[in-house]
Amino acid sequence: MVIGLEVHVELHTETKLFCACPNRFGAEPNTLVCPVCLGLPGTLPSLNKKAIDLHLRAARALGCKIQSFSKFDRKNYFYPDIPKNFQTSQYDLPLAYKGWLELSPGRVIGITRIHLEEDTGKSTHLAVGKGTNLEPSRLGRSDRTHLDYNRAGVPLLEIVSEPDMRLAEEAYQYVDKLRELMLWLGISDCRMEQGSLRCDANVSLRPRGQAELGVKTEIKNMNSLRSIREAIESERTRQIQVLESGGVIVQETRGWDESSNSTISMRSKEEAQDYRYFPEPDLPSLVFSEQNVQQVDAELPELPAARRERYGKQFGLDQVTLEYLTAEAYYGDFFEQTVALGADAGEVAKWMSNTVSRLSNECGIELKASKLTPISLKELLKLIDSGEVGAKSGQRVLEVLFTEGGEAGTVTDRLGLRQMSSSDSLKPILISVIESNQPIVQQFKEGKEKALNVLVGKVMKETRGAANPGLTKTMLEELIGAPN
């Protein structure tokens, strides 16, 4: 199998690519539109500089070369989601070309080009279901189609890979790594469920050892990383069955249907000449000097792979923890700030990758949007290290710090979770527990060590978990005396 991917990434800009309409997801249909993005006669585009800046940032992070001279082109096709009947894109002179992405040490996937274009509107196909209710459907089975042009004109990067992948798992990893990098650089929110990151896969088969590529099919409508992997595997199986039965693979576009776990033919695949590309007359060309490129390079932050390598050497963290801390730049920044305040790096990493990660998933709140701060996490870890807060109680404190904020010590006291670590305050309680549980005390004296754990549990119940378990156990042994 030979796989090449086309990944589309919506850029995180305030406005659209060629007009001042807001670039925002989730608004009421057709409320973020104007004469320019609706393609009304007599309108002229005005290029968004921020989109160009983000394009250059992504391209250099992926090792791409930058064209000194680039331009926009009109890609002509007629479909309801293109109100102008052409898409402003880039054809023969894309801004960036010849890049690469490393999946793992020694496994590099080439990037053919990265070009900038405007996104299309969104078509929602509906069919009449039970009664008169409209239900989501496919175009061929629909009774009506709703068109929303809020997305029309949103700046979109198209990242085209070389046909270098051979496994569906590699395609999964490639898109996952790209997503990580785009998030890291602040280029896009990469929400596949919202369409801000989309992927088309070109898949072909050839006999093992043959250099010539087979006939490819393009797969669309994959809305998750999992569906990318499953769709490619399904198409691989389908093509094998066609070829082994004596059939011929037809170059076409196929859609991924999760309900049937199969790809479905949509249309014959267009060629470049079908789009009648020609230079966009209403936009100026883009000209970049070596100095422009050097400035972009100088402003790039430390990239995820480099940070993982540094954390591994500096802090000795395991690979799973490293992956979490570099999933987004903010995670690593939060980690380093907490360590800089004096917290142990291993403990910070453990609590972030375990408890903080769990809370984020359960609450649906990203760490960046939470109320947790590096100083409050550092204070909590200090309380746990000193024995004033138990590890289990520390998780309850962290839940409050994450959702409500505050100081670790204040929250601990408010919840009544500060441990009793003074022998003077614990002694009267221990004596009372010993006196009221003589049968259990006798069992311990007779050599049954588990009896001591029962007494520790009773002390914890008496103090509502506030007693320091280690100190409690030591003092009980001293007060009762050694077993016979």
Buried (B, 14 or more C-beta within 10 A) or exposed (E): BBBBBBBBBBBBBEBBBBBEBEBEBEEEBBEBBBEBBBBEEEBEBEBBEBBBBBBBBBBBBBBBEBBEEBBBBBBBEEEEBBBBEBBBBBBEBBBBBEBBBEBEEEEBBBBBBBBBBBBBBBBBBBBEEEEEEBEEBEEEEBEEEEBBBBBBBBBBBBBBBBBBBEBBEBBBBBBEBBBBBBBBBBBBBBEBEEBBBBBBBBBBBBEEEEEEEBBBBBBBBBBEBEBBBBBBBBBBEBBEEBBEEEEEBEBBBBBBBBEEEBBEEBEEBEEEEEBEBEEBEEBEEBEBEEEEBEEBEEEEBEBBBEBBEBBBEEBEBEEEBBBBBBBBBBBBBBBBBBBEBEBBBEBBBBBBBEBBBBBBEEEEBEBEEBEBBBBBBBBBBBBBEEBBBBEEBBBBBBBBBBEEEBBBBEBBEEBEBBBBBEBEEBEEBBEEBBEEBEEBBEBBBEEEEEBBEBBBEBBBEBBEBBBBBEBBBEBBBEBBEEBE
